[in-house]
Amino acid sequence: MKKLLALSALAAMLASGTALADTSGKKIAFSNNYAGNSWRQAMLDSYGIVTKKAVADKIVGAADIFTTADKEVPTQAAQVQNLILQGYDAIVINAASPDALNGAIKQACDAGIVVVSFDGTVTEPCAYRVVVDFKDMGKQEVEQMAKFQPKGGNLLEIRGLAGTSIDDAIHAGILEGVAAHPEFKIVGSVTGDWDQTTAQKAVATILPSLPDVVGIVDQGGDGYGAAQAFAAAGKPRPTIIMGNRQDELKWWKEQKDKDGYKTWSASIAPGVSSLAFWVAQQVLDGRKDIPHDLLVPYLAFTQDDFEAALPKIKEGGVATHEYTQEDALAAIKANIK
């Protein structure tokens, strides 16, 4: 009878997705292809805060971070292959390309390694993806712009890191938004790498060739740089969509205090790296009900709430959130259909 009860309990746990394994000796690696802007630095900080505690609490044995020396796909592919050889049980990855790394990702899966991609996700089916609806975010930029510039006009687009899934998705959403609002026209596009300095130089270079611009749609990390470029060129200040960076929101507040300047801000929280870590830990822990695609919301600020968030963001940083294991369990539950 006791044996039957035990088997029934085991079956119930498996059916509910309850974890059964011990992950205290498991090693998780973080493969990152780029660290050259404030968002990526905040991403690494959040990951470190959460994983150091997880190691100290003996939830996992290791959670090491590896960042490539350049942004090139072959470099990150070689890095993933090295992590396979080093015997990691799981790899969390912010990928340089949605598909060019699939070969290395498949090698990891074939070696029994759990792969969880986030932010820059991969299309290899064996991998897990913690995703934000970046396309919707791009579309919402134009929807919000229509509120601030109801007559429409010319837009400048600042794109992110070329070749990444994020850049492609936000760009597609912006194009969809413009198609729904033909009063707007994109008259120029530059690459900003989600970095203020890069964006400022790129905008300064293209500005002399542009007609008057009423607004800037972008990807975050570039709003303040764009504002500086317009000011330096003596051009009228456009409506600039922001990306939750401290310097962007600080500039927004200065402009609002001066003359009521209005805009909108949105980005993926850098701490999503910590959510990807917990998803990897839960897969290693034996959960069988985790979808390979987990959709999580992006973080947005409006004219009414950005000032309250500003003091909580460290200087030079980004609005973020470190995820707990409980947050991960809630996200998994929310994505189970």
C-alpha positions in Angstrom: 0.0 0.0 0.0 2.8 2.4 1.0 4.6 1.6 -2.3 1.4 2.4 -4.3 1.0 5.7 -2.4 4.6 6.6 -3.1 4.2 5.8 -6.8 1.0 7.8 -6.9 2.7 10.8 -5.3 5.6 10.5 -7.8 3.2 10.4 -10.7 1.4 13.5 -9.4 4.7 15.4 -9.1 5.8 14.5 -12.6 2.4 15.5 -14.0 2.5 18.9 -12.3 6.1 19.6 -13.5 7.5 19.6 -10.0 11.3 19.4 -9.9 12.9 16.2 -8.6 16.6 16.6 -9.2 19.4 18.1 -7.2 21.2 21.0 -9.0 23.7 21.9 -6.2 26.6 20.4 -8.2 25.5 21.6 -11.7 27.6 24.2 -13.6 25.9 26.9 -15.6 27.9 29.1 -18.1 26.8 32.5 -19.5 27.9 33.1 -23.0 27.7 36.9 -23.9 28.9 38.4 -27.1 29.0 42.1 -26.3 29.4 44.3 -23.2 30.0 47.7 -24.7 27.0 49.7 -23.5 25.1 50.5 -20.3 22.4 47.9 -20.9 24.9 45.1 -21.3 26.8 46.2 -18.2 23.5 46.2 -16.2 22.7 42.8 -17.6 26.0 41.4 -16.4 25.6 43.1 -13.0 22.1 41.6 -12.5 23.3 38.2 -13.5 26.2 38.4 -11.1 24.1 39.5 -8.2 21.6 36.7 -8.5 24.0 33.9 -9.4 26.6 34.6 -6.7 23.9 34.2 -4.1 22.6 31.0 -5.9 26.1 29.5 -5.7 26.6 30.6 -2.1 23.2 29.1 -1.2 24.4 25.8 -3.0 21.5 25.9 -5.4 24.1 25.5 -8.2 27.8 24.7 -8.2 28.9 27.4 -10.5 27.5 30.2 -12.7 30.4 31.6 -14.7 30.3 34.5 -17.1 32.2 34.5 -20.5 32.1 37.6 -22.7 33.7 37.4 -26.2 36.5 39.9 -27.2 34.4 41.0 -30.2 30.9 41.0 -31.6 31.6 38.4 -34.3 29.5 35.2 -34.6 32.4 32.8 -35.2 34.0 34.0 -31.9 30.9 33.2 -29.9 30.4 29.9 -31.7 34.0 29.0 -30.7 33.2 30.1 -27.2 30.2 27.8 -27.0 32.2 24.9 -28.3 34.8 25.5 -25.6 32.1 25.6 -22.9 30.9 22.2 -24.2 34.4 20.8 -23.7 34.6 22.3 -20.3 31.7 20.2 -19.1 29.1 22.7 -18.3 25.6 21.4 -17.6 23.8 24.4 -19.0 24.6 27.5 -21.1 22.7 30.7 -20.8 23.3 32.8 -24.0 22.8 36.3 -25.3 23.4 35.4 -28.9 25.1 37.5 -31.7 22.7 36.0 -34.3 19.4 34.3 -34.2 20.5 31.5 -36.6 24.2 31.6 -37.3 25.0 30.0 -33.9 22.5 27.2 -34.4 25.2 24.7 -35.3 27.1 25.3 -32.0 23.8 25.3 -30.0 22.8 22.0 -31.5 26.3 20.5 -30.6 25.6 21.6 -27.0 22.2 20.1 -26.9 23.5 16.8 -28.5 26.1 16.7 -25.6 23.2 16.8 -23.1 23.7 20.5 -22.3 20.6 22.7 -21.6 20.7 25.9 -23.6 18.6 29.0 -22.6 18.8 32.0 -24.9 17.5 35.5 -24.0 17.5 39.0 -25.4 19.5 37.9 -28.5 17.7 34.6 -28.9 18.4 31.6 -31.2 16.1 29.7 -33.5 17.6 26.2 -32.9 14.6 24.2 -31.7 16.4 22.4 -28.9 17.2 25.7 -27.1 14.9 27.6 -24.7 14.1 31.2 -25.4 13.2 33.9 -22.9 11.7 36.5 -25.1 10.2 39.9 -25.1 7.8 40.9 -27.8 10.3 43.3 -29.4 8.2 43.7 -32.5 5.3 45.0 -30.4 7.7 47.3 -28.6 8.8 48.8 -32.0 5.2 49.1 -33.1 4.2 50.8 -29.8 7.0 53.4 -30.4 5.1 54.7 -33.5 1.7 54.4 -31.7 3.1 56.6 -28.9 4.7 59.0 -31.4 1.3 59.5 -33.0 0.0 60.9 -29.7 2.9 63.4 -29.4 3.0 64.3 -33.1 -0.6 63.9 -34.3 0.1 65.7 -37.6 2.8 63.2 -38.4 6.1 64.1 -40.2 9.6 62.7 -40.8 11.2 60.2 -38.5 14.8 59.1 -38.0 15.3 55.5 -37.0 18.3 54.5 -34.9 18.9 50.8 -35.1 20.7 48.5 -32.6 23.4 45.8 -32.9 23.3 44.6 -36.5 22.4 40.9 -37.1 20.7 40.3 -33.7 17.2 39.1 -33.3 16.4 42.2 -31.2 17.4 44.6 -33.9 15.4 42.7 -36.6 12.3 42.5 -34.4 12.2 46.1 -33.2 12.8 47.3 -36.8 10.0 45.1 -38.1 7.7 46.5 -35.5 8.6 50.1 -36.3 7.9 49.4 -40.0 4.5 47.9 -39.1 3.7 51.0 -37.0 4.6 53.4 -39.8 2.5 51.3 -42.2 -0.5 51.8 -39.8 0.3 55.5 -39.5 1.1 56.8 -43.1 1.3 60.3 -41.7 4.8 59.3 -40.7 7.8 58.7 -43.0 11.2 57.3 -42.1 13.7 59.5 -43.9 16.9 58.2 -42.4 18.4 55.2 -40.6 21.6 54.8 -38.6 23.2 52.1 -36.5 23.7 53.1 -32.8 24.7 49.7 -31.2 22.4 50.6 -28.2 25.1 53.0 -27.1 24.9 56.8 -26.5 28.3 57.7 -27.9 27.9 55.6 -31.0 24.4 56.9 -31.6 25.5 60.5 -31.2 28.2 60.2 -33.8 25.9 58.4 -36.2 23.1 60.9 -35.9 25.6 63.8 -36.2 26.9 62.4 -39.4 23.5 61.9 -41.1 21.8 65.1 -39.8 23.1 67.5 -42.5 21.5 65.3 -45.2 18.1 65.0 -43.6 14.9 67.1 -44.0 13.3 68.4 -40.8 12.6 65.5 -38.4 9.7 65.5 -35.9 10.6 62.3 -34.1 13.2 59.6 -33.4 12.3 55.9 -33.1 15.1 53.8 -31.7 16.0 50.8 -29.6 17.2 52.1 -26.3 20.6 53.4 -25.2 20.6 56.0 -28.0 18.1 58.6 -27.0 20.4 60.9 -25.0 23.1 60.7 -27.7 20.6 61.6 -30.4 19.4 64.6 -28.3 23.0 65.8 -27.9 23.6 65.5 -31.7 20.5 67.6 -32.5 21.4 70.2 -29.9 25.0 70.5 -31.3 23.7 70.9 -34.8 21.3 73.6 -33.7 18.3 71.6 -35.0 14.8 71.7 -33.5 14.4 69.2 -30.7 12.4 66.2 -31.9 10.2 63.8 -29.9 12.7 61.1 -29.0 11.5 57.7 -27.8 13.7 56.6 -24.8 15.0 53.3 -23.7 14.9 53.4 -19.9 18.6 54.5 -19.4 19.3 56.9 -16.5 20.8 59.6 -18.7 17.8 59.5 -21.1 15.2 59.7 -18.3 17.3 62.5 -16.6 17.3 64.5 -19.8 13.6 63.8 -20.3 12.9 65.2 -16.8 15.0 68.3 -17.6 13.1 68.9 -20.7 9.7 68.3 -19.0 10.6 70.7 -16.2 11.6 73.3 -18.8 8.6 73.2 -21.1 6.5 70.1 -20.6 8.3 67.9 -23.1 6.5 64.6 -23.6 7.7 61.2 -24.8 7.6 57.5 -23.9 10.3 55.0 -22.9 10.6 51.2 -23.1 13.2 48.4 -23.0 13.7 44.9 -21.9 14.9 44.9 -18.3 18.6 43.9 -18.2 17.8 41.6 -15.3 16.1 39.2 -17.7 19.6 37.5 -17.7 18.8 36.4 -14.2 15.4 35.0 -15.3 17.2 33.0 -18.0 19.5 31.6 -15.3 16.6 30.4 -13.2 14.9 28.8 -16.3 18.2 26.9 -16.9 18.3 25.8 -13.3 14.7 24.6 -13.4 15.3 22.6 -16.5 18.3 21.0 -14.8 16.1 20.4 -11.8 13.9 18.1 -13.8 10.9 20.2 -14.7 9.2 18.7 -17.8 6.6 21.4 -18.4 8.7 24.4 -19.3 7.8 25.8 -22.8 10.7 26.4 -25.1 9.4 29.9 -25.6 8.7 32.0 -22.6 7.2 35.5 -23.2 7.9 38.1 -20.6 6.8 41.8 -20.7 9.0 44.7 -21.5 9.4 47.5 -19.1 7.8 50.9 -20.2 7.5 54.3 -18.6 5.0 57.1 -19.4 4.9 60.8 -18.8 3.1 60.0 -15.5 5.5 57.5 -13.9 9.0 57.9 -15.2 10.0 60.5 -12.6 9.3 58.1 -9.7 11.5 55.5 -11.3 14.5 57.8 -12.0 16.0 58.1 -8.5 16.1 54.3 -8.3 18.3 53.9 -11.3 22.0 54.3 -10.6 23.9 57.0 -12.6 24.9 55.7 -16.0 22.6 52.6 -15.5 19.4 51.2 -16.8 16.0 50.5 -15.1 16.1 46.8 -14.3 14.7 44.0 -12.1 16.6 41.1 -10.7 14.4 37.9 -11.0 14.0 35.4 -8.2 13.4 31.7 -8.5 9.8 32.4 -7.6 9.6 34.9 -10.4 10.8 32.2 -12.8 8.3 29.7 -11.6 5.5 32.3 -12.1 6.8 33.1 -15.6 6.9 29.4 -16.5 3.3 29.0 -15.2 2.1 32.0 -17.1 3.5 30.5 -20.4 2.0 27.0 -20.0 -0.9 26.7 -22.4 
